Amino acid sequence: MGWNRGFGRVKDERKNLSFFKIFQSADLFSESMRAMPYNFMKNISKEDFSYKMVIRAQWGSSWEVDISMNPRFYYMEKSGWNQFVTDNALGENEFVTFTHKGLMRFNVNIYGKNGKEIVTPRKPHTTTPFSGIKKEEDVKKEDESMGVGVEIEVQKKKRAVEVGESSRGAALKKKKAEKPKPSNKKKKKMKRKKVKNGVPEFEITITNSYLKFLAIPKKFEEAYIPDESKVYMIHHSEGKGSWEVFCLVRQTRTIFSSGWCRLAREYPLSVGDRCTFHLVKPDEFVLTTKKAREEITVIE
């Protein structure tokens, strides 16, 4: 009987628009994870559409999530989405279906790693594996239980540092004195090169090889690119398009590879163009260009 009821519910819900999300990585809060499928959104009528959606679980809990739009797709805003993910302790390899009931109201069904549907509320993680944030009361408990041990450990380390400094202090001071310090003027110049108006950026002049792949400058990579390969969204500065480009991180150098050729062709980019990449979000760049012909005109 239970199976028949479940089958009947699935049969009824097939009449409604729906989509699903499979959590396959630790980045459950990225914009790509929060994206609304294009085929789903194009079938939502104007009467039904709203920039605020309501997600409702089987046990009655609900969450309000704001909807926004970038040049390519609609997506769920972080605040509401993060609350939904955290409250339901969602994790890797879990599966969630969203069934539209009209006026941007959705029923959700959550399935665990074993494929079994979750029909009762879960307890949120005290410490999520994605955010690393602990509740305030847990931090206080840890402080109280570990306070004495921490104090002893601090004293030990302090004594060790004092002994070490007495034996090598002179050598360190001598080494520091010999090392030339960059001037204040040079320091300011370096900072200005990495960050402009609060946004990190780097500049590249396009060569023939850079139309196939793009090497990211080492200093920018060390400062702002994480030690793992991932996809970045690169937007046209005038809103004429956006492209997903794979950033391949290697020991020798880091490059934009898969998706870069398409961007170079469609933007379009040419040999001699000066490109500036502005890191506006952890996984998004805005690309501005100065065409080679424009520079020649200015020089003349």
Protein Blocks (a to p, Z undefined) as FASTA:
>chain_A
ZZmmmmmmmmmmmmpccdddddfbfblmbmklmpccfklmmmpcfklpccbdcdddfkop
acdddddddfkbccddfklmmmmmmmnopaehiacddddebjhiacdddddfkopacfbd
cdddfbacklopacfklmmmmmmmmmmmmmmmmmmmmmmmmmmmmmmmmmmmmmmmmpcc
ddfklmmmmmmmmpgghiacddddddfklmmbccddfklmmmmpccbdcddddddfklpa
ccdddddddfkbccdfehklmmmmmmpccehiacddddfbfkbccdddddfklmmmmmZZ
